Structure formats: structure tokens, C-alpha cells
Amino acid sequence: MVAQLNDAERQAALAALPDWEYDGIRDAISRKFKFADFTEAYAFMTRVAIHAEKMDHHPEWFNVYNNVDITLTTHDAKRENGENGGLSQRDIDLARTIEAIL
């Protein structure tokens, strides 16, 4: 089981990722990307996929033409209320990697 970020950890992490939006219902972060065309969008997704596989942490994403929407949450993170799923350091690390790829 992966540890869910607490409020202070989440706020600090998100301060360093200003383009990412927090979804409190899912305890996830997301960002929308727009590229010049489909080829650029697909190339970006390929680069992210290679890193995500190495990190063994995979994004939820949606692609239409030049748009890529990415949501990050850790499905096996343990929430304070006992439910599974939430924001973890793994999500923050992948978000930082995605930012570096840009």
C-alpha cells in the first residue's frame, strides 16, 4: 500500500506544480495539454509512456487530435477514511517528469 499525501504535503507539492489542478473528490491532479498537431501530441504521450513504465506508475489520459488530458492518482494509496485511491508522492514524481518532458 502506498501512503496518501497529507494536506501539508499536498499543498507543498502543488505549489511547485502550478499548471496542475487538484480534484478533491478523486484526490487527484490533472492537466490539459495542447500541441500543434496529432503527431506532436502522440510523441509527447510516447515519451510520457516510456517514463511512466520505468516508474511503474501509469497515468489516466485522454487524447483527441492535438489535445492530451492527464489525470494522476494512485489507485492503491490508502485514504484516511479507509478507502483506496488518492494522491501520493508517485503522482507528484510523475507530474514533475511530465513537466520536464515538455
N, C-alpha and C positions, 0 to 999 in steps of 0.2 A: 504494500500500500504506500502511496506517495503522499507526503504531507501537503495539505492545502495551505496557501499563504494566509497569514492573519491580516487584519486590517492595516496595520502599520507597514508590513512587508509589501502588501499590495499597493498601497499609496506610494511608497518609495519607488517601487518598480515602475508604476505607471507614469510617475513624474519624469522618468527617463525615456518613456515611450509616448510622447505627446500626440502622435498621429493615430494611436490605438484607442478604441472606445471600449469602456467597460460595460458589460451586461451583468447587472446584479442578479437577475433572475437565474441565469445559467451559471453565474460566476465564471465568466469567460471574457476574453478580449477579442476584438475583431478590427479589421481594417479593410478598406476598399482601395484597390489599385486600378489605375487606368494606363494603358500603354498605347503606342501609336497604332498597333495593329495586332492581329491574332498571333502572328509569328513571335512578336516580342512578348506577348502575354504567355504563350506556351513555353518559350525559352526561359522566362522567369520561373514558371511553375516547375520546369525540369530542374533548374538549379536548386530551388527550394526542396524538391523531392529528394535529390541526392543528399543534401544535408540532413533532412528530416529522417531519412533512412539510417544514416550514420548515427543520429542521435536517438534512434528508436522511439521517435515521438512524431506523430503524423497529424498534419492539420486537417481540419474540415475546410473544404473550399468549394467554390462555385465559379465557373468560368463561362462567359458568353463573349465571343469575339475578342475585344481588347480589354475587357473587364475581368478582374480576378478579385473575389471576396474571400478573405481568410478569417476563420474563427479558430481560436486556440483555447482549449480546456483539457484538463487531464481527467479522463474517464475513470481512472482508478484512484483518484485523490479522495481522501476521506474528509467530508464536511463536518463541522462542529455539531450539526444536527443528526449526524449518523448516516446521512445519505452519501452516495458515491457521486463523484464528479465535482470538479472545481478547479480554480486557478492554482497552479503550482509553479515552482521555480523552473520546471521543464518548459512551461509555456513561455515564461519570460525569456529563457535562453533561446528558444526557437524564434521568438519575435525579434530579439536582437540579431540573430543570424539573418533573418529575413531583411531587416533594415540594412545590414552590411551587404547583402546581395544586391540591393537597389543601387 
